[in-house]
C-alpha cells in the first residue's frame, strides 16, 4: 500500500520523464481515472500578461487558467516539481507578430528573452473520454492513435485589449442513446466547466467541413451518432496570433505539459441541477441543455396553463413538452418576430379582442430583457391600435423600450422570403424565431374562421405565409400559441382539433408551427413562455451552453432586469386597462370590461398570473 501511494505521488514526474524519452504517448493520459492534469502553456512578454490573464478570465470555458508565473520563472515547484518549462513540452510553436515562425522541441535557447516573459498554464482535462469509457463507448481518436481534431468557429471570444479571436472547439461523435448519460457523468465529475458548448449541426458554429480540422485528425460520424462540441484550449493559439506580440511561445496541440495535480471530481450538491438534453430542431440538427430543475418547473407551468375554463376540450390538443421546446428554441434565438390579432368585434375598427396582445407584450418584454431583437407584425388595419398599445406599454413600464411594428400584405412565398430574409436569401434570415399568439389561422379552404364558423378572411392579412415560408428556411423556427385550434400554428394539432373541438372540421388552422403551445387562454401561454425563458436563463447549465462558454458570467443587475421583465398581476392589469380604453374609443359598448374570453380579470386571470409567477420564482 505504501508503495502504491508512493507511485501515485511520483506518477506525474515519471510520466514527464517517459514522455521526454519518447517512451510514453501523452494522449494515453486523457480519460485515465485519477490521472494527473495536463496543461497547455502560453508564454508572452510581460507587457501582454495582464490583458491575457483578463482574456482567460473573460473566456474561462476554452481557457481555464491554472496558474500565471512571475516573469522569468520557468521552474514552478508548486505546480510541477522538478519541471522546467523550457524543455517539458514535446513541441512548442514560436510566434512572431502573429505568425508561426517555427516549431521547437525546446526553448532553452531563448532563456534570455524568457527573463521578461510570463508563463500561463491552461487546464486541458476537459474531455468526455472517461465518461464514454464508463458506458462502454470506445474513444475513436485513441483507437486510431491520432490527435482529436480542432476547429475554428464563427463564435467570437470576449475581446480584451489586443486579444480578439474566435472560439476553437473539438468534436466528439457520441451515440444519441448514450448522450444524456455521458453528459450527466461529466457534470457530476467536472461541473458546468466540463459541459459541451454545442450539440448538433456544425454549420451553426460556422464550421463548414468537419473533415478539415485546423489541427489534429477528423472523427467520422457513424449511424446513430450526434456531433458534440467542446471548447478547446487551442483557442489560446488563436489568441496569441491575434495579439501580434513580437515573440510568443505556445505548446503545440497534443503536446501538453504534465503537472503535479489530479483532475479532482466536483461534488454536485443539488442533484436536480443535473443536465437534460432536448432536441429543438431536426433541420438543422440542434440540441439544447438545461437543468432538470428548470425542466421540472417548466412542466409545472405547462400543466397550469393547460386548464380548460371554457370546457372547449383543449386537453385533447395538449402535447407534453411543447412549452419546454418552444422556450429552449426561443432562448437560442437572436431575433424574434411576434404576431397577434384575432378579430372579434366585426362592426368596429379595429375589431380586436383582449386575448393575444397582453401575451405578445409579455413575451416581448422578457426578450428585451434578455437583449434579443424583437419586432411585432400585425394586420395593416390594426397598426394604429398596436402602435398605441406599445407606446402605452412603454409609458406604463411594461416594456423597457418601444418595439418595431410591422405589417405584411405580401402575396405568395416570394414576398414572404423577402420579408423574412435579407434580399430574400434563405441563408440570411432577419429573424430566427416566429411566434404567433392568438392570431387568426388559415383553414384548409383558405378562409379564416372564428369559433362560431364565421368567415373573417376580409379582416386578416396573409401573415400565415410567413410561417409557411419559415418551414423552408432551415434557420427559422416557429411557435404557435392558441386556445381553440383555429389560431396560427395550431395546424400541428389539426387532426385533434377536427376530432374534439366544436366546429373543428371547419375552423381548424391548417398552418403548422414547429411548436404548438396550447393553453386555456392564449395570454396564459404568453405568460408561461416568458416565465420559462426566465427559468432557462437563470440555469447555470443553460447559460454556459447558450454563451458557448465564452463571455463574462451574468451580473446581478442583468438577472434583476430579467426578474423585473416577468409578467405580474399589476402589469397585466395595466395592459387590460389599455385595451379596454381602446375598445371604448372604438365605440364598443357591449361586453366591455376587465375580462378575457368571457372570464373576469380579477379572479381567474389574476390568480393564474400569480400562480405562474409563484412557480417561477420559488
ABEGO torsion letter per residue (X at the ends): XAAAAAAAAAAAAAAAAAAAAGABBAAAABGBBGBBBBBBBBBBBAAAAAAAAAAAAABAAABBBABBBBBGBABBAAABBGBBAAAABABBBBBBGGBBABBBABAAAAAAAAAABBBBBBBAABBAAAAAAAAGBBBAAAAAGBBBBBBBBABBBBBBEABBBBBBBBBBBBBAAAAAAAAAAAAAAAEAAABBABBEBAAAAGBABAABBABEBBBBBBBGBBBBBBBBAAAAAAAAAAAGBABBBBBBBGBBBBBBBBBBBBBBABAAABBBBBBABAOBBBBBBBBAAAAAAAAAAAAAAABBAAGAGAAAABBBGAAAAAAAAAAABABBBBBBEBBABAABOBABBABGAAAAAAAAAAAAAAGBBBBBBBBAAAAAAAAAAAAAAAAAGABABBBBBBBBABBEAAAAAAAABBGGBAABBABABBBBBGBBBBBAAGBBBBAAGBBAAAABBBAAAAAAAAAABAABBBBBBBAAGABBGAAAAAAAAAAABBGAAAABBABBBABBBBBABAAAAAAAAAAAAAAAAABAAAAAAAAGGBEBBBBAAAAAAAAAABBBAAAAAAAAAAAAAAAAAAGBABGBEBBBGGBBABEAAAAAAAAAAAAAAX
